[in-house]
Amino acid sequence: MWNQIKTILLLGLLSGILLGIGSLFGLNGLILGFVISFVMIFISYFFSDKIALAMYSAKLVTPKEKPDLHKIVDEVCKASNCLKPKVYVINSQISNAFACGRNENHSAIAVTTGIMQLLNKDELKGVIAHEIAHIKNRDILISSVTALIASSISFIASMFRWGAIFGTGGDRDRGNIISLLILSIITPIMATLIQLAISRSREFQADKSGAKNVGNSEYLATALEKIEGSIKKMPLKQNEVTESTAHMFILNPFSGGGIIRLLSTHPKTEERTNRLRKMNF
C-alpha cells in the first residue's frame, strides 16, 4: 500500500513542479512543452515493446519450442489472474528479463538464455511473477505518464536556459535572468530524481505483488542475488544492452556505485531481498 501511496505523492509533486515552472514561462510554453512531450511518449507507449524486442533480436517462442518456460508462465498467469503475454527468448549470456507492452492484451515477456541457464525452476518462476506483476500493475502506463511530465519539465527548462543565456537588460533584468537560469538547471534535476524514485517504487511493488501471487518470496530473493552476482562477473559486451532500455530489466544490467547508484532506476538488490524475506504469507 505504501508503494502505491508513494507513487501517487511523487506524481503529484512532479505535476506541481510542471505547473509551477509552466506558470513562470506562461501558458503557451506549458502547452508547447506538454504537446511535444505527449507526442514522444505516445509513440513510446504504443511502440516501445516492438522497438525493445527488435533491438535485442528477441525470438517469439511457442510452447512446443520452450515447454518448461511456457509452463512457468502459465502457472504464474493463473496465480496472478493475468492474461498470458507473448513469450520471447533473447539469445544472450546476460542473465536478465523484462516485460513490455501497454496492458494485458498487448504484453510480452522476454527472458535471456543466460537467465534460463543460471536459475532453477522456482527462481525463474519468481522472476516471471515479478514481470507479470509489472503488467498487472500497469507500470508501463505509470512510467509513460511520469516520463511525459518529466520530459515536459525538461523542455520548458531548456527554453528558460536559452532565454536566460541570450537575454539582455539592466541589473534588475540580469538578476531575474540569473534566477531563471538557476531554476532551469535545478528543476530538470529534481524531475529526474522524482522520476527515478517512482521507478524504484514500482520495482518494490512488483517484487511484493509477484511474490504474493506465487506464495513465496524466497524464489525472487534468491534469483535477484544470483542475477546480481552474474552481472558483476560478466562484463557487458558493446551494444549488448543500451542505457535507454536498462530500466526495463528486472535488475539494472550496469553495475556501479556512487552517482550511478543514485541515478539507478532500480533499488539496491540488498534492500529488495531484505524486504522480500520480511514478507509474511
KAFEN-V823839 format. One line per field, one symbol per residue. burial: 1 if it has 24 or more other ideal C-beta (glycine too) atoms within 12 Angstrom, else 0. Layout:
BEGIN
burial = ???
END
This chain:
BEGIN
burial = 00100010011011101100110110001100110010001001100110011011010010000000110111111011010111111101011111111111001111111111011001111111111111111111111111111111111111111011000000000000100110110011011111111111111111111111110110111111111101100101000110001111111111100000000111111001101100100
END
